Amino acid sequence: MPSLMRFLTVIAAMAALGFGAVFALATLVTPRTREIVVNIPTSKLRPAAAAQDGADRSAGARAAATDVVETR
């Protein structure tokens, strides 16, 4: 039983040190704000198929886009 108490005491002390370190970092350190610029390739923004302005539509999609649906 003494070895269990010693183990739990060591674990509790390590947890307290870890908590103290996180608390100190959260309260004492202020982050620097700065502007970040990230270049994104246009291929990631607009795939090549969508860049063809409607040329990627199949015959079925074109027909569905032009059909008029009447409901009564």
Secondary structure, 3 states (H helix, E strand, C coil): CHHHHHHHHHHHHHHHHHHHHHHHHHHHCCCCCCCCCCCCCHHHHCCCCHHHCCCCCCHHHHHHHHCCCCCC
